[in-house]
């Protein structure tokens, strides 16, 4: 199969390009005389998403998980991690057991625990009743149940036992992410040295940086081995902050994520996030009765559009939406249009809106 258009590759744009696929793989990316007028970009990779389209990952229901994955697939996300929120061990165990087969099937790219090893002070919309120190026994048990499906765990490095947990996760090939933390610069640096390699929704769920107390933000931005998640919805981050972070860390170290909840794609109203009531007002999600941000209603195609609107090039925005998040979770077979990669691609019109989506060599 051949797909022609303005092809976005790691090296730049082929204005008259063509992607050729054979089965589930890309076999060639080359110049051509054809031109469909559409942008052709790699499928988006969302490493932090709780649900969307009326479906959620937070209840351990595999049919809900399928629905959420299908909703985001229609917006160009060909790989995603099912993100849980802070929960009792039993629910984490149940969800991991339920979602591991979906990861093996390819419906999910894996599982992400956002919590429960988070800061009480910076927990945001996370349920404080479930927050606790990292437990090696608990994580070891969950790793066994996951059977390779657990891809990332977000934790606060200042919690007792956090560094040991990071080392355990890294030994098992699981990404340790820093987030919902009140850690100092030094504590954050120690976590990075222990192997933490992702900053969860940078700037959010952590103290703001100060020139005499830099805290986690500067440590994460300055950590050359760290990929920084950015929620480009104009709400989690001011557009100027989005542009600054993308410039300061560079597209090779910034990953666009949605942090979307069940309400993504739905009207304003009341929803649920891990058992906590959420109000969506003017498309912005808040913990009910508060101004505390509770996830987003973002999709990855909208995140790309906003990132381009703030002045980031399309090539860099696509890298942030596809290539960098894929590399952050150790995947080199997705997130890029290159021979040998999986045939996941998205056609976008001139307004960068999704025209159609290919996953594993098949149009959806």
C-alpha positions in Angstrom: 0.0 0.0 0.0 1.2 3.5 -0.8 0.3 6.7 0.9 1.4 10.0 -0.7 1.5 13.5 0.7 3.7 15.8 2.6 5.5 13.2 4.7 7.0 14.2 8.1 10.1 12.1 8.7 12.8 12.4 11.4 14.9 14.4 9.0 12.2 16.8 8.0 9.4 17.1 5.5 9.3 15.4 2.1 7.0 17.8 0.3 6.3 15.2 -2.3 6.7 12.0 -0.4 5.3 8.5 -0.2 5.1 5.9 2.5 4.9 2.3 1.3 3.7 -0.4 3.6 3.7 -4.2 3.4 1.5 -5.9 5.9 2.1 -4.3 9.3 5.4 -2.7 8.4 6.7 0.3 6.6 9.0 -0.8 3.8 9.9 2.5 2.2 9.7 6.3 2.7 10.8 8.2 -0.4 10.2 11.2 -2.7 7.6 10.9 -5.4 5.8 13.0 -8.0 2.5 12.3 -6.2 1.0 14.7 -3.8 -2.3 14.2 -2.0 -2.2 17.6 -0.4 -2.4 16.0 3.1 0.3 15.8 5.8 1.4 12.2 6.6 2.7 11.8 10.1 3.5 8.9 12.4 0.7 7.7 14.7 0.6 9.6 18.0 1.8 7.9 21.2 0.1 9.0 24.4 1.9 7.7 27.5 -0.5 9.4 30.0 -4.3 9.0 29.5 -7.1 8.0 31.8 -10.0 7.7 29.4 -12.1 9.4 26.8 -15.3 9.3 24.8 -17.3 8.2 27.8 -14.9 5.4 28.7 -12.3 5.1 31.4 -9.2 3.1 32.3 -9.7 3.7 36.1 -12.3 1.0 36.8 -10.5 -2.2 35.7 -13.2 -2.9 33.1 -11.6 -4.3 29.9 -14.5 -3.2 27.7 -14.2 0.3 29.1 -10.5 0.2 28.2 -11.3 -0.9 24.7 -13.8 1.9 24.3 -11.3 4.5 25.5 -8.5 3.2 23.2 -10.9 3.3 20.2 -11.9 6.9 21.0 -8.3 8.1 21.0 -7.5 6.0 18.0 -10.0 8.1 16.0 -7.9 11.1 17.0 -4.7 9.7 15.7 -3.4 7.9 18.8 -2.2 4.6 17.6 -0.5 3.6 20.8 -1.4 4.6 24.4 -0.8 3.6 28.0 -3.8 3.0 30.2 -3.2 5.3 33.1 -4.7 4.4 36.5 -5.0 6.9 39.4 -4.1 6.3 43.0 -6.1 3.2 44.1 -6.2 0.5 46.7 -3.9 -2.5 46.0 -6.8 -4.7 45.1 -8.0 -2.4 42.3 -4.5 -2.0 41.0 -4.2 -5.8 40.9 -7.6 -6.3 39.3 -6.9 -3.6 36.6 -3.4 -5.0 35.9 -4.8 -8.5 35.5 -7.6 -7.2 33.2 -5.4 -5.0 31.0 -2.4 -7.3 30.5 -4.2 -9.3 27.9 -5.2 -6.1 26.1 -1.5 -5.1 26.0 -0.6 -8.5 24.6 -3.3 -8.1 22.0 -2.1 -4.7 21.1 -5.2 -2.7 22.1 -3.0 -1.0 24.7 0.6 -0.1 24.6 0.8 -1.0 28.3 -0.2 0.2 31.7 0.8 3.3 33.7 0.3 3.7 37.4 -0.1 7.4 38.2 0.2 6.8 41.9 -0.4 5.8 44.6 3.1 6.7 45.7 2.5 10.4 45.5 2.8 13.6 47.7 -0.1 14.4 50.0 0.7 18.1 49.4 0.7 17.9 45.6 -1.8 15.1 45.0 -4.2 17.4 43.0 -7.3 15.4 42.0 -5.8 12.1 43.2 -7.6 10.6 46.2 -5.5 11.3 49.3 -7.0 8.3 51.1 -5.1 6.0 48.8 -1.7 7.7 48.9 1.1 5.7 50.5 4.8 5.1 50.5 6.2 2.8 47.8 6.2 -0.9 48.8 8.7 -3.3 47.2 6.5 -6.2 48.0 3.5 -4.5 46.5 5.3 -3.6 43.3 6.9 -7.0 43.0 3.5 -8.6 43.2 2.1 -6.2 40.6 5.0 -6.8 38.3 4.4 -10.5 38.4 0.7 -10.0 37.5 1.5 -7.5 34.7 3.8 -10.0 32.9 5.5 -7.2 31.0 2.4 -5.0 30.5 3.4 -2.4 33.2 5.3 0.3 31.3 5.5 3.3 33.7 4.9 4.2 37.3 4.7 7.8 38.5 5.9 8.5 42.1 7.1 11.2 44.4 10.9 10.8 45.1 10.6 12.3 48.6 8.4 9.4 49.8 10.1 6.8 52.0 11.4 4.0 49.9 11.0 5.9 46.6 14.6 5.4 45.4 14.5 1.7 46.1 11.3 1.5 44.2 12.8 3.4 41.2 15.7 1.0 41.1 13.4 -2.0 41.2 11.2 -0.7 38.4 14.2 0.2 36.2 15.7 -3.3 36.8 12.4 -4.8 35.4 12.3 -2.5 32.4 9.6 -0.2 33.7 9.9 3.5 33.4 10.0 5.4 36.7 8.4 8.9 36.3 8.5 11.8 38.8 5.3 13.6 39.5 2.8 14.8 42.0 5.8 15.7 44.1 6.9 18.3 46.6 10.5 17.2 46.3 13.5 19.5 46.4 15.9 19.9 43.5 18.4 17.6 45.3 15.7 14.9 45.9 14.7 15.1 42.3 18.2 14.8 41.1 18.7 11.8 43.3 15.7 10.1 41.7 17.1 10.8 38.2 20.4 9.3 39.2 18.5 6.3 40.5 17.0 5.8 37.0 13.8 8.0 36.8 13.5 9.1 33.2 10.1 10.9 32.8 8.7 14.0 34.4 4.9 13.6 34.7 2.9 16.6 33.3 5.7 19.0 34.0 4.9 22.1 36.1 1.6 20.5 37.3 1.5 18.6 40.5 4.8 20.1 41.7 5.9 23.4 43.3 6.6 26.2 40.9 10.3 26.9 40.3 12.0 29.7 42.2 15.5 30.9 41.5 16.6 30.1 45.1 14.5 27.0 45.4 14.4 25.4 42.0 12.5 22.3 43.0 11.7 19.5 40.6 10.9 21.6 37.5 14.5 22.8 36.9 15.9 19.4 37.8 13.6 17.7 35.3 14.1 20.3 32.6 17.9 20.1 33.1 18.0 16.3 33.3 19.4 15.2 29.9 18.1 11.7 30.4 14.6 12.9 31.3 11.6 13.2 29.0 9.2 15.9 30.2 5.4 15.4 29.6 3.5 18.5 28.5 -0.3 18.9 28.5 -0.8 21.3 25.6 -4.4 22.3 26.3 -3.9 26.0 27.2 -5.1 25.2 30.7 -2.5 23.0 32.3 0.2 25.3 30.7 0.1 28.8 29.5 1.1 28.9 25.8 4.3 30.8 26.7 5.2 28.0 29.2 4.6 25.4 26.6 6.8 27.1 24.1 9.5 27.7 26.7 9.6 24.1 27.8 9.6 22.8 24.2 12.5 25.2 23.5 14.4 24.6 26.7 14.4 20.8 26.7 14.0 20.4 22.9 11.6 18.1 21.0 13.8 15.1 21.7 13.0 15.5 25.5 9.4 16.7 25.4 6.4 14.4 25.1 2.9 15.7 24.4 0.3 13.8 26.5 -3.4 14.3 27.0 -3.9 13.3 30.7 -7.5 12.9 29.3 -10.3 11.5 31.4 -13.7 10.0 30.6 -15.1 13.4 29.5 -12.8 13.9 26.5 -15.0 14.4 23.5 -18.1 14.8 25.6 -20.1 18.0 26.7 -19.5 19.9 29.9 -21.0 18.2 33.0 -20.2 16.1 36.0 -17.9 13.0 35.6 -15.8 10.7 37.7 -12.1 10.2 38.0 -11.1 7.3 40.2 -14.1 7.7 42.4 -13.8 11.5 42.8 -16.4 13.8 41.3 -15.2 16.0 38.5 -16.8 19.1 36.9 -16.1 20.0 33.3 -16.7 23.7 32.6 -15.9 25.2 29.2 -14.0 22.1 28.4 -11.8 22.3 31.5 -11.9 19.6 34.1 -11.8 20.4 37.8 -12.3 18.5 41.0 -15.9 19.2 41.9 -16.3 22.4 43.9 -12.7 23.4 43.5 -10.3 25.0 41.0 -8.0 22.0 41.2 -7.3 20.6 37.7 -8.6 17.0 37.3 -7.1 15.7 34.1 -8.2 17.1 30.7 -10.5 16.7 27.8 -7.6 16.9 25.3 -6.9 14.6 22.4 -3.5 14.3 20.8 -4.4 15.8 17.5 -5.6 18.9 19.3 -2.4 18.9 21.3 -0.3 18.9 18.1 -2.4 21.8 16.7 -1.9 23.9 19.8 1.8 23.2 19.9 2.2 24.4 16.3 0.1 27.5 17.1 2.4 28.6 19.8 5.4 28.6 17.4 6.8 25.1 17.4 7.4 23.6 14.0 5.2 20.8 12.8 8.2 18.5 12.5 9.1 19.2 16.2 5.5 18.9 17.3 5.1 15.6 15.6 8.3 14.4 17.2 6.9 15.4 20.6 3.6 13.6 19.9 5.0 10.4 18.4 8.8 9.8 18.4 9.8 11.1 21.8 7.0 9.5 23.8 7.7 6.2 22.0 11.3 6.4 22.9 10.4 7.3 26.5 8.8 3.9 27.0 11.5 2.1 25.1 9.7 1.6 21.8 11.7 2.1 18.7 9.3 0.4 16.4 6.6 3.0 16.6 6.3 6.8 16.5 8.3 7.3 13.3 7.9 7.0 9.6 10.9 4.9 8.6 11.5 1.5 6.9 11.0 -1.3 9.4 8.8 0.7 11.7 5.2 -0.4 12.4 2.8 1.0 9.8 1.0 3.5 12.1 0.3 6.8 10.4 -2.1 9.7 10.4 -3.2 11.8 7.5 -3.9 15.5 8.5 -5.4 18.3 6.4 -4.0 21.8 6.2 -5.7 22.7 9.5 -3.9 19.6 11.0 -7.2 17.8 11.5 -7.4 14.1 11.2 -8.5 12.8 7.8 -7.9 9.1 8.4 -5.8 6.8 10.5 -3.7 3.7 9.7 -2.8 1.3 12.4 -0.7 -1.8 11.8 -1.0 -1.3 8.0 -4.8 -1.0 8.0 -7.0 2.0 7.5 -9.5 2.4 10.3 
